[in-house]
């Protein structure tokens, strides 16, 4: 895949690459040059939960509050 450097020196990482590597906003990447090659490496987080944050989905597109209320047996959707 190819990308172009903007006037500000920025690049866009193609969506397929971001998805394959699990790159999300806020991901830290270490950059270096080696033998004429540009190398980027995702920096591991010390937070073991960080890689899973934001990946879960709730059933029936419920909000977190609605899901918690339902799971506790309250509200109109009682369980």
PyMOL Python script that loads the backbone (N, CA, C, O; Angstrom):
from pymol import cmd

cmd.read_pdbstr("""\
ATOM      1  N   UNK A   1       0.835  -1.177   0.000  1.00  0.00           N
ATOM      2  CA  UNK A   1       0.000   0.000   0.000  1.00  0.00           C
ATOM      3  C   UNK A   1       0.878   1.238   0.000  1.00  0.00           C
ATOM      4  O   UNK A   1       1.997   1.227   0.513  1.00  0.00           O
ATOM      5  N   UNK A   2       0.362   2.281  -0.572  1.00  0.00           N
ATOM      6  CA  UNK A   2       1.105   3.536  -0.635  1.00  0.00           C
ATOM      7  C   UNK A   2       0.343   4.634   0.087  1.00  0.00           C
ATOM      8  O   UNK A   2      -0.882   4.584   0.206  1.00  0.00           O
ATOM      9  N   UNK A   3       1.080   5.621   0.564  1.00  0.00           N
ATOM     10  CA  UNK A   3       0.500   6.817   1.151  1.00  0.00           C
ATOM     11  C   UNK A   3       1.405   7.985   0.776  1.00  0.00           C
ATOM     12  O   UNK A   3       2.551   7.784   0.373  1.00  0.00           O
ATOM     13  N   UNK A   4       0.898   9.188   0.907  1.00  0.00           N
ATOM     14  CA  UNK A   4       1.650  10.386   0.522  1.00  0.00           C
ATOM     15  C   UNK A   4       1.873  11.270   1.744  1.00  0.00           C
ATOM     16  O   UNK A   4       0.978  11.432   2.574  1.00  0.00           O
ATOM     17  N   UNK A   5       3.058  11.834   1.847  1.00  0.00           N
ATOM     18  CA  UNK A   5       3.358  12.754   2.940  1.00  0.00           C
ATOM     19  C   UNK A   5       2.714  14.099   2.647  1.00  0.00           C
ATOM     20  O   UNK A   5       2.869  14.639   1.551  1.00  0.00           O
ATOM     21  N   UNK A   6       1.986  14.647   3.629  1.00  0.00           N
ATOM     22  CA  UNK A   6       1.320  15.938   3.460  1.00  0.00           C
ATOM     23  C   UNK A   6       2.341  17.074   3.563  1.00  0.00           C
ATOM     24  O   UNK A   6       3.509  16.843   3.875  1.00  0.00           O
ATOM     25  N   UNK A   7       1.887  18.303   3.296  1.00  0.00           N
ATOM     26  CA  UNK A   7       2.752  19.474   3.410  1.00  0.00           C
ATOM     27  C   UNK A   7       3.254  19.660   4.838  1.00  0.00           C
ATOM     28  O   UNK A   7       4.313  20.251   5.048  1.00  0.00           O
ATOM     29  N   UNK A   8       2.504  19.161   5.822  1.00  0.00           N
ATOM     30  CA  UNK A   8       2.896  19.267   7.225  1.00  0.00           C
ATOM     31  C   UNK A   8       3.778  18.097   7.662  1.00  0.00           C
ATOM     32  O   UNK A   8       4.138  18.005   8.835  1.00  0.00           O
ATOM     33  N   UNK A   9       4.129  17.208   6.741  1.00  0.00           N
ATOM     34  CA  UNK A   9       4.973  16.061   7.065  1.00  0.00           C
ATOM     35  C   UNK A   9       4.204  14.901   7.657  1.00  0.00           C
ATOM     36  O   UNK A   9       4.803  13.998   8.241  1.00  0.00           O
ATOM     37  N   UNK A  10       2.887  14.906   7.520  1.00  0.00           N
ATOM     38  CA  UNK A  10       2.060  13.851   8.089  1.00  0.00           C
ATOM     39  C   UNK A  10       1.746  12.777   7.051  1.00  0.00           C
ATOM     40  O   UNK A  10       1.701  13.042   5.850  1.00  0.00           O
ATOM     41  N   UNK A  11       1.528  11.557   7.546  1.00  0.00           N
ATOM     42  CA  UNK A  11       1.087  10.486   6.664  1.00  0.00           C
ATOM     43  C   UNK A  11      -0.196   9.886   7.223  1.00  0.00           C
ATOM     44  O   UNK A  11      -0.474   9.987   8.417  1.00  0.00           O
ATOM     45  N   UNK A  12      -0.967   9.264   6.349  1.00  0.00           N
ATOM     46  CA  UNK A  12      -2.152   8.533   6.760  1.00  0.00           C
ATOM     47  C   UNK A  12      -1.830   7.052   6.644  1.00  0.00           C
ATOM     48  O   UNK A  12      -1.413   6.576   5.588  1.00  0.00           O
ATOM     49  N   UNK A  13      -2.029   6.329   7.738  1.00  0.00           N
ATOM     50  CA  UNK A  13      -1.825   4.885   7.706  1.00  0.00           C
ATOM     51  C   UNK A  13      -3.107   4.273   7.157  1.00  0.00           C
ATOM     52  O   UNK A  13      -4.182   4.498   7.714  1.00  0.00           O
ATOM     53  N   UNK A  14      -3.014   3.508   6.078  1.00  0.00           N
ATOM     54  CA  UNK A  14      -4.220   2.937   5.472  1.00  0.00           C
ATOM     55  C   UNK A  14      -5.033   2.118   6.481  1.00  0.00           C
ATOM     56  O   UNK A  14      -4.483   1.464   7.366  1.00  0.00           O
ATOM     57  N   UNK A  15      -6.356   2.175   6.318  1.00  0.00           N
ATOM     58  CA  UNK A  15      -7.275   1.518   7.249  1.00  0.00           C
ATOM     59  C   UNK A  15      -6.963   0.035   7.427  1.00  0.00           C
ATOM     60  O   UNK A  15      -6.993  -0.469   8.549  1.00  0.00           O
ATOM     61  N   UNK A  16      -6.666  -0.667   6.342  1.00  0.00           N
ATOM     62  CA  UNK A  16      -6.373  -2.103   6.434  1.00  0.00           C
ATOM     63  C   UNK A  16      -5.161  -2.364   7.325  1.00  0.00           C
ATOM     64  O   UNK A  16      -5.140  -3.341   8.073  1.00  0.00           O
ATOM     65  N   UNK A  17      -4.158  -1.499   7.250  1.00  0.00           N
ATOM     66  CA  UNK A  17      -2.957  -1.646   8.077  1.00  0.00           C
ATOM     67  C   UNK A  17      -3.297  -1.339   9.535  1.00  0.00           C
ATOM     68  O   UNK A  17      -2.881  -2.069  10.435  1.00  0.00           O
ATOM     69  N   UNK A  18      -4.062  -0.250   9.774  1.00  0.00           N
ATOM     70  CA  UNK A  18      -4.462   0.093  11.149  1.00  0.00           C
ATOM     71  C   UNK A  18      -5.232  -1.052  11.788  1.00  0.00           C
ATOM     72  O   UNK A  18      -4.988  -1.400  12.943  1.00  0.00           O
ATOM     73  N   UNK A  19      -6.164  -1.640  11.040  1.00  0.00           N
ATOM     74  CA  UNK A  19      -6.959  -2.735  11.583  1.00  0.00           C
ATOM     75  C   UNK A  19      -6.097  -3.969  11.847  1.00  0.00           C
ATOM     76  O   UNK A  19      -6.227  -4.604  12.894  1.00  0.00           O
ATOM     77  N   UNK A  20      -5.233  -4.305  10.920  1.00  0.00           N
ATOM     78  CA  UNK A  20      -4.385  -5.493  11.067  1.00  0.00           C
ATOM     79  C   UNK A  20      -3.459  -5.387  12.278  1.00  0.00           C
ATOM     80  O   UNK A  20      -3.162  -6.388  12.930  1.00  0.00           O
ATOM     81  N   UNK A  21      -3.005  -4.167  12.574  1.00  0.00           N
ATOM     82  CA  UNK A  21      -2.069  -3.960  13.679  1.00  0.00           C
ATOM     83  C   UNK A  21      -2.739  -3.490  14.964  1.00  0.00           C
ATOM     84  O   UNK A  21      -2.078  -3.333  15.990  1.00  0.00           O
ATOM     85  N   UNK A  22      -4.050  -3.266  14.910  1.00  0.00           N
ATOM     86  CA  UNK A  22      -4.760  -2.798  16.095  1.00  0.00           C
ATOM     87  C   UNK A  22      -4.404  -1.379  16.481  1.00  0.00           C
ATOM     88  O   UNK A  22      -4.370  -1.044  17.665  1.00  0.00           O
ATOM     89  N   UNK A  23      -4.134  -0.535  15.483  1.00  0.00           N
ATOM     90  CA  UNK A  23      -3.777   0.861  15.742  1.00  0.00           C
ATOM     91  C   UNK A  23      -5.044   1.691  15.877  1.00  0.00           C
ATOM     92  O   UNK A  23      -5.880   1.723  14.974  1.00  0.00           O
ATOM     93  N   UNK A  24      -5.175   2.360  17.016  1.00  0.00           N
ATOM     94  CA  UNK A  24      -6.339   3.214  17.278  1.00  0.00           C
ATOM     95  C   UNK A  24      -5.836   4.592  17.675  1.00  0.00           C
ATOM     96  O   UNK A  24      -4.656   4.748  17.990  1.00  0.00           O
ATOM     97  N   UNK A  25      -6.705   5.592  17.666  1.00  0.00           N
ATOM     98  CA  UNK A  25      -6.263   6.919  18.111  1.00  0.00           C
ATOM     99  C   UNK A  25      -5.603   6.830  19.483  1.00  0.00           C
ATOM    100  O   UNK A  25      -6.131   6.195  20.396  1.00  0.00           O
ATOM    101  N   UNK A  26      -4.469   7.460  19.616  1.00  0.00           N
ATOM    102  CA  UNK A  26      -3.735   7.448  20.869  1.00  0.00           C
ATOM    103  C   UNK A  26      -2.651   6.384  20.937  1.00  0.00           C
ATOM    104  O   UNK A  26      -1.846   6.386  21.869  1.00  0.00           O
ATOM    105  N   UNK A  27      -2.613   5.466  19.960  1.00  0.00           N
ATOM    106  CA  UNK A  27      -1.574   4.445  19.932  1.00  0.00           C
ATOM    107  C   UNK A  27      -0.225   5.119  19.705  1.00  0.00           C
ATOM    108  O   UNK A  27      -0.091   5.971  18.827  1.00  0.00           O
ATOM    109  N   UNK A  28       0.765   4.738  20.492  1.00  0.00           N
ATOM    110  CA  UNK A  28       2.114   5.298  20.356  1.00  0.00           C
ATOM    111  C   UNK A  28       2.909   4.411  19.410  1.00  0.00           C
ATOM    112  O   UNK A  28       2.913   3.187  19.541  1.00  0.00           O
ATOM    113  N   UNK A  29       3.586   5.050  18.449  1.00  0.00           N
ATOM    114  CA  UNK A  29       4.400   4.328  17.474  1.00  0.00           C
ATOM    115  C   UNK A  29       5.821   4.871  17.522  1.00  0.00           C
ATOM    116  O   UNK A  29       6.034   6.083  17.482  1.00  0.00           O
ATOM    117  N   UNK A  30       6.780   3.974  17.606  1.00  0.00           N
ATOM    118  CA  UNK A  30       8.192   4.347  17.579  1.00  0.00           C
ATOM    119  C   UNK A  30       8.648   4.313  16.126  1.00  0.00           C
ATOM    120  O   UNK A  30       8.435   3.317  15.435  1.00  0.00           O
ATOM    121  N   UNK A  31       9.271   5.385  15.660  1.00  0.00           N
ATOM    122  CA  UNK A  31       9.711   5.484  14.270  1.00  0.00           C
ATOM    123  C   UNK A  31      11.228   5.522  14.187  1.00  0.00           C
ATOM    124  O   UNK A  31      11.897   6.110  15.036  1.00  0.00           O
ATOM    125  N   UNK A  32      11.763   4.881  13.141  1.00  0.00           N
ATOM    126  CA  UNK A  32      13.207   4.958  12.902  1.00  0.00           C
ATOM    127  C   UNK A  32      13.482   4.698  11.423  1.00  0.00           C
ATOM    128  O   UNK A  32      12.642   4.177  10.689  1.00  0.00           O
ATOM    129  N   UNK A  33      14.680   5.078  11.021  1.00  0.00           N
ATOM    130  CA  UNK A  33      15.138   4.813   9.652  1.00  0.00           C
ATOM    131  C   UNK A  33      16.281   3.814   9.731  1.00  0.00           C
ATOM    132  O   UNK A  33      17.160   3.926  10.586  1.00  0.00           O
ATOM    133  N   UNK A  34      16.263   2.840   8.836  1.00  0.00           N
ATOM    134  CA  UNK A  34      17.325   1.837   8.813  1.00  0.00           C
ATOM    135  C   UNK A  34      17.583   1.434   7.365  1.00  0.00           C
ATOM    136  O   UNK A  34      16.695   0.916   6.688  1.00  0.00           O
ATOM    137  N   UNK A  35      18.797   1.673   6.900  1.00  0.00           N
ATOM    138  CA  UNK A  35      19.221   1.282   5.554  1.00  0.00           C
ATOM    139  C   UNK A  35      18.239   1.756   4.485  1.00  0.00           C
ATOM    140  O   UNK A  35      17.878   1.006   3.578  1.00  0.00           O
ATOM    141  N   UNK A  36      17.814   3.008   4.606  1.00  0.00           N
ATOM    142  CA  UNK A  36      16.907   3.583   3.607  1.00  0.00           C
ATOM    143  C   UNK A  36      15.455   3.146   3.738  1.00  0.00           C
ATOM    144  O   UNK A  36      14.643   3.403   2.850  1.00  0.00           O
ATOM    145  N   UNK A  37      15.127   2.486   4.848  1.00  0.00           N
ATOM    146  CA  UNK A  37      13.758   2.014   5.069  1.00  0.00           C
ATOM    147  C   UNK A  37      13.168   2.707   6.283  1.00  0.00           C
ATOM    148  O   UNK A  37      13.841   2.882   7.299  1.00  0.00           O
ATOM    149  N   UNK A  38      11.929   3.094   6.173  1.00  0.00           N
ATOM    150  CA  UNK A  38      11.176   3.730   7.253  1.00  0.00           C
ATOM    151  C   UNK A  38      10.509   2.618   8.055  1.00  0.00           C
ATOM    152  O   UNK A  38       9.760   1.815   7.499  1.00  0.00           O
ATOM    153  N   UNK A  39      10.777   2.566   9.363  1.00  0.00           N
ATOM    154  CA  UNK A  39      10.238   1.497  10.197  1.00  0.00           C
ATOM    155  C   UNK A  39       9.411   2.105  11.326  1.00  0.00           C
ATOM    156  O   UNK A  39       9.871   3.005  12.029  1.00  0.00           O
ATOM    157  N   UNK A  40       8.206   1.612  11.489  1.00  0.00           N
ATOM    158  CA  UNK A  40       7.341   2.031  12.582  1.00  0.00           C
ATOM    159  C   UNK A  40       6.964   0.822  13.410  1.00  0.00           C
ATOM    160  O   UNK A  40       6.578  -0.212  12.866  1.00  0.00           O
ATOM    161  N   UNK A  41       7.073   0.947  14.729  1.00  0.00           N
ATOM    162  CA  UNK A  41       6.751  -0.166  15.620  1.00  0.00           C
ATOM    163  C   UNK A  41       5.803   0.323  16.709  1.00  0.00           C
ATOM    164  O   UNK A  41       6.065   1.327  17.371  1.00  0.00           O
ATOM    165  N   UNK A  42       4.697  -0.400  16.887  1.00  0.00           N
ATOM    166  CA  UNK A  42       3.742  -0.054  17.932  1.00  0.00           C
ATOM    167  C   UNK A  42       4.395  -0.281  19.281  1.00  0.00           C
ATOM    168  O   UNK A  42       4.957  -1.347  19.532  1.00  0.00           O
ATOM    169  N   UNK A  43       4.324   0.721  20.154  1.00  0.00           N
ATOM    170  CA  UNK A  43       4.899   0.625  21.486  1.00  0.00           C
ATOM    171  C   UNK A  43       3.876  -0.030  22.401  1.00  0.00           C
ATOM    172  O   UNK A  43       2.723   0.398  22.466  1.00  0.00           O
ATOM    173  N   UNK A  44       4.305  -1.071  23.109  1.00  0.00           N
ATOM    174  CA  UNK A  44       3.410  -1.774  24.020  1.00  0.00           C
ATOM    175  C   UNK A  44       3.054  -0.889  25.202  1.00  0.00           C
ATOM    176  O   UNK A  44       3.878  -0.122  25.701  1.00  0.00           O
ATOM    177  N   UNK A  45       1.818  -1.014  25.632  1.00  0.00           N
ATOM    178  CA  UNK A  45       1.343  -0.294  26.804  1.00  0.00           C
ATOM    179  C   UNK A  45       1.606  -1.139  28.045  1.00  0.00           C
ATOM    180  O   UNK A  45       1.591  -2.368  27.977  1.00  0.00           O
ATOM    181  N   UNK A  46       1.845  -0.487  29.169  1.00  0.00           N
ATOM    182  CA  UNK A  46       2.008  -1.212  30.428  1.00  0.00           C
ATOM    183  C   UNK A  46       0.658  -1.624  31.002  1.00  0.00           C
ATOM    184  O   UNK A  46       0.598  -2.412  31.945  1.00  0.00           O
ATOM    185  N   UNK A  47      -0.421  -1.095  30.437  1.00  0.00           N
ATOM    186  CA  UNK A  47      -1.771  -1.382  30.917  1.00  0.00           C
ATOM    187  C   UNK A  47      -2.299  -2.629  30.219  1.00  0.00           C
ATOM    188  O   UNK A  47      -2.563  -2.580  29.017  1.00  0.00           O
ATOM    189  N   UNK A  48      -2.463  -3.751  30.931  1.00  0.00           N
ATOM    190  CA  UNK A  48      -2.917  -4.987  30.284  1.00  0.00           C
ATOM    191  C   UNK A  48      -4.340  -4.913  29.744  1.00  0.00           C
ATOM    192  O   UNK A  48      -4.725  -5.734  28.911  1.00  0.00           O
ATOM    193  N   UNK A  49      -5.115  -3.958  30.198  1.00  0.00           N
ATOM    194  CA  UNK A  49      -6.498  -3.821  29.739  1.00  0.00           C
ATOM    195  C   UNK A  49      -6.582  -2.933  28.496  1.00  0.00           C
ATOM    196  O   UNK A  49      -7.578  -2.975  27.773  1.00  0.00           O
ATOM    197  N   UNK A  50      -5.555  -2.139  28.245  1.00  0.00           N
ATOM    198  CA  UNK A  50      -5.588  -1.148  27.171  1.00  0.00           C
ATOM    199  C   UNK A  50      -5.895  -1.750  25.806  1.00  0.00           C
ATOM    200  O   UNK A  50      -6.630  -1.146  25.025  1.00  0.00           O
ATOM    201  N   UNK A  51      -5.355  -2.916  25.501  1.00  0.00           N
ATOM    202  CA  UNK A  51      -5.578  -3.487  24.170  1.00  0.00           C
ATOM    203  C   UNK A  51      -7.010  -3.936  23.956  1.00  0.00           C
ATOM    204  O   UNK A  51      -7.436  -4.101  22.813  1.00  0.00           O
ATOM    205  N   UNK A  52      -7.758  -4.135  25.020  1.00  0.00           N
ATOM    206  CA  UNK A  52      -9.163  -4.571  24.904  1.00  0.00           C
ATOM    207  C   UNK A  52     -10.142  -3.411  25.038  1.00  0.00           C
ATOM    208  O   UNK A  52     -11.306  -3.541  24.661  1.00  0.00           O
ATOM    209  N   UNK A  53      -9.684  -2.277  25.572  1.00  0.00           N
ATOM    210  CA  UNK A  53     -10.565  -1.136  25.813  1.00  0.00           C
ATOM    211  C   UNK A  53     -11.220  -0.674  24.512  1.00  0.00           C
ATOM    212  O   UNK A  53     -10.543  -0.462  23.506  1.00  0.00           O
ATOM    213  N   UNK A  54     -12.522  -0.524  24.545  1.00  0.00           N
ATOM    214  CA  UNK A  54     -13.259  -0.024  23.388  1.00  0.00           C
ATOM    215  C   UNK A  54     -13.614  -1.086  22.360  1.00  0.00           C
ATOM    216  O   UNK A  54     -14.195  -0.754  21.327  1.00  0.00           O
ATOM    217  N   UNK A  55     -13.291  -2.336  22.600  1.00  0.00           N
ATOM    218  CA  UNK A  55     -13.559  -3.386  21.618  1.00  0.00           C
ATOM    219  C   UNK A  55     -14.845  -4.156  21.890  1.00  0.00           C
ATOM    220  O   UNK A  55     -15.343  -4.858  21.010  1.00  0.00           O
ATOM    221  N   UNK A  56     -15.381  -4.036  23.086  1.00  0.00           N
ATOM    222  CA  UNK A  56     -16.577  -4.794  23.441  1.00  0.00           C
ATOM    223  C   UNK A  56     -17.854  -4.153  22.913  1.00  0.00           C
ATOM    224  O   UNK A  56     -17.909  -2.952  22.651  1.00  0.00           O
ATOM    225  N   UNK A  57     -18.855  -4.968  22.769  1.00  0.00           N
ATOM    226  CA  UNK A  57     -20.170  -4.454  22.379  1.00  0.00           C
ATOM    227  C   UNK A  57     -21.203  -5.023  23.339  1.00  0.00           C
ATOM    228  O   UNK A  57     -21.037  -6.125  23.862  1.00  0.00           O
ATOM    229  N   UNK A  58     -22.239  -4.289  23.559  1.00  0.00           N
ATOM    230  CA  UNK A  58     -23.311  -4.725  24.438  1.00  0.00           C
ATOM    231  C   UNK A  58     -24.458  -5.266  23.598  1.00  0.00           C
ATOM    232  O   UNK A  58     -24.688  -4.797  22.484  1.00  0.00           O
ATOM    233  N   UNK A  59     -25.183  -6.253  24.126  1.00  0.00           N
ATOM    234  CA  UNK A  59     -26.296  -6.819  23.369  1.00  0.00           C
ATOM    235  C   UNK A  59     -27.384  -5.789  23.107  1.00  0.00           C
ATOM    236  O   UNK A  59     -27.615  -4.887  23.912  1.00  0.00           O
ATOM    237  N   UNK A  60     -28.030  -5.937  21.995  1.00  0.00           N
ATOM    238  CA  UNK A  60     -29.184  -5.106  21.604  1.00  0.00           C
ATOM    239  C   UNK A  60     -28.847  -3.622  21.546  1.00  0.00           C
ATOM    240  O   UNK A  60     -29.738  -2.787  21.702  1.00  0.00           O
ATOM    241  N   UNK A  61     -27.585  -3.275  21.327  1.00  0.00           N
ATOM    242  CA  UNK A  61     -27.149  -1.877  21.233  1.00  0.00           C
ATOM    243  C   UNK A  61     -27.548  -1.040  22.448  1.00  0.00           C
ATOM    244  O   UNK A  61     -27.851   0.146  22.324  1.00  0.00           O
ATOM    245  N   UNK A  62     -27.543  -1.672  23.621  1.00  0.00           N
ATOM    246  CA  UNK A  62     -27.892  -0.955  24.848  1.00  0.00           C
ATOM    247  C   UNK A  62     -26.748  -0.033  25.266  1.00  0.00           C
ATOM    248  O   UNK A  62     -25.581  -0.301  24.979  1.00  0.00           O
ATOM    249  N   UNK A  63     -27.099   1.047  25.942  1.00  0.00           N
ATOM    250  CA  UNK A  63     -26.067   1.889  26.542  1.00  0.00           C
ATOM    251  C   UNK A  63     -25.523   1.146  27.759  1.00  0.00           C
ATOM    252  O   UNK A  63     -26.142   0.193  28.231  1.00  0.00           O
ATOM    253  N   UNK A  64     -24.374   1.575  28.268  1.00  0.00           N
ATOM    254  CA  UNK A  64     -23.806   0.938  29.450  1.00  0.00           C
ATOM    255  C   UNK A  64     -24.783   1.032  30.616  1.00  0.00           C
ATOM    256  O   UNK A  64     -25.005   0.047  31.320  1.00  0.00           O
ATOM    257  N   UNK A  65     -25.367   2.211  30.827  1.00  0.00           N
ATOM    258  CA  UNK A  65     -26.314   2.386  31.929  1.00  0.00           C
ATOM    259  C   UNK A  65     -27.516   1.460  31.799  1.00  0.00           C
ATOM    260  O   UNK A  65     -27.935   0.840  32.777  1.00  0.00           O
ATOM    261  N   UNK A  66     -28.074   1.367  30.587  1.00  0.00           N
ATOM    262  CA  UNK A  66     -29.231   0.504  30.362  1.00  0.00           C
ATOM    263  C   UNK A  66     -28.862  -0.960  30.566  1.00  0.00           C
ATOM    264  O   UNK A  66     -29.642  -1.729  31.128  1.00  0.00           O
ATOM    265  N   UNK A  67     -27.672  -1.346  30.110  1.00  0.00           N
ATOM    266  CA  UNK A  67     -27.231  -2.735  30.281  1.00  0.00           C
ATOM    267  C   UNK A  67     -27.067  -3.082  31.758  1.00  0.00           C
ATOM    268  O   UNK A  67     -27.511  -4.141  32.203  1.00  0.00           O
ATOM    269  N   UNK A  68     -26.425  -2.184  32.522  1.00  0.00           N
ATOM    270  CA  UNK A  68     -26.241  -2.435  33.946  1.00  0.00           C
ATOM    271  C   UNK A  68     -27.574  -2.513  34.676  1.00  0.00           C
ATOM    272  O   UNK A  68     -27.772  -3.381  35.526  1.00  0.00           O
ATOM    273  N   UNK A  69     -28.473  -1.619  34.347  1.00  0.00           N
ATOM    274  CA  UNK A  69     -29.806  -1.632  34.959  1.00  0.00           C
ATOM    275  C   UNK A  69     -30.507  -2.950  34.648  1.00  0.00           C
ATOM    276  O   UNK A  69     -31.103  -3.569  35.529  1.00  0.00           O
ATOM    277  N   UNK A  70     -30.431  -3.371  33.396  1.00  0.00           N
ATOM    278  CA  UNK A  70     -31.081  -4.621  32.976  1.00  0.00           C
ATOM    279  C   UNK A  70     -30.433  -5.828  33.672  1.00  0.00           C
ATOM    280  O   UNK A  70     -31.137  -6.731  34.124  1.00  0.00           O
ATOM    281  N   UNK A  71     -29.104  -5.848  33.760  1.00  0.00           N
ATOM    282  CA  UNK A  71     -28.414  -6.984  34.358  1.00  0.00           C
ATOM    283  C   UNK A  71     -28.671  -7.085  35.856  1.00  0.00           C
ATOM    284  O   UNK A  71     -28.553  -8.161  36.442  1.00  0.00           O
ATOM    285  N   UNK A  72     -29.021  -5.966  36.469  1.00  0.00           N
ATOM    286  CA  UNK A  72     -29.320  -5.959  37.906  1.00  0.00           C
ATOM    287  C   UNK A  72     -30.786  -6.258  38.188  1.00  0.00           C
ATOM    288  O   UNK A  72     -31.220  -6.282  39.339  1.00  0.00           O
ATOM    289  N   UNK A  73     -31.549  -6.488  37.103  1.00  0.00           N
ATOM    290  CA  UNK A  73     -32.941  -6.850  37.277  1.00  0.00           C
ATOM    291  C   UNK A  73     -33.889  -5.691  37.460  1.00  0.00           C
ATOM    292  O   UNK A  73     -35.029  -5.885  37.883  1.00  0.00           O
ATOM    293  N   UNK A  74     -33.443  -4.492  37.153  1.00  0.00           N
ATOM    294  CA  UNK A  74     -34.290  -3.320  37.336  1.00  0.00           C
ATOM    295  C   UNK A  74     -34.833  -2.831  36.020  1.00  0.00           C
ATOM    296  O   UNK A  74     -34.526  -3.381  34.962  1.00  0.00           O
ATOM    297  N   UNK A  75     -35.638  -1.799  36.088  1.00  0.00           N
ATOM    298  CA  UNK A  75     -36.156  -1.121  34.895  1.00  0.00           C
ATOM    299  C   UNK A  75     -37.176  -1.939  34.127  1.00  0.00           C
ATOM    300  O   UNK A  75     -37.550  -3.039  34.535  1.00  0.00           O
ATOM    301  N   UNK A  76     -37.618  -1.385  33.014  1.00  0.00           N
ATOM    302  CA  UNK A  76     -38.659  -1.996  32.176  1.00  0.00           C
ATOM    303  C   UNK A  76     -38.168  -3.259  31.501  1.00  0.00           C
ATOM    304  O   UNK A  76     -38.967  -4.107  31.105  1.00  0.00           O
ATOM    305  N   UNK A  77     -36.841  -3.391  31.365  1.00  0.00           N
ATOM    306  CA  UNK A  77     -36.294  -4.552  30.690  1.00  0.00           C
ATOM    307  C   UNK A  77     -35.889  -5.647  31.657  1.00  0.00           C
ATOM    308  O   UNK A  77     -35.099  -6.518  31.292  1.00  0.00           O
ATOM    309  N   UNK A  78     -36.394  -5.634  32.855  1.00  0.00           N
ATOM    310  CA  UNK A  78     -35.987  -6.540  33.934  1.00  0.00           C
ATOM    311  C   UNK A  78     -35.589  -7.919  33.454  1.00  0.00           C
ATOM    312  O   UNK A  78     -36.140  -8.426  32.476  1.00  0.00           O
ATOM    313  N   UNK A  79     -34.617  -8.538  34.152  1.00  0.00           N
ATOM    314  CA  UNK A  79     -34.086  -9.808  33.689  1.00  0.00           C
ATOM    315  C   UNK A  79     -34.510 -10.873  34.544  1.00  0.00           C
ATOM    316  O   UNK A  79     -34.158 -12.029  34.310  1.00  0.00           O
TER     317      UNK A  79
END
""", "prot")
cmd.dss("prot")
cmd.show_as("cartoon", "prot")
cmd.util.cbc("prot")
cmd.orient("prot")
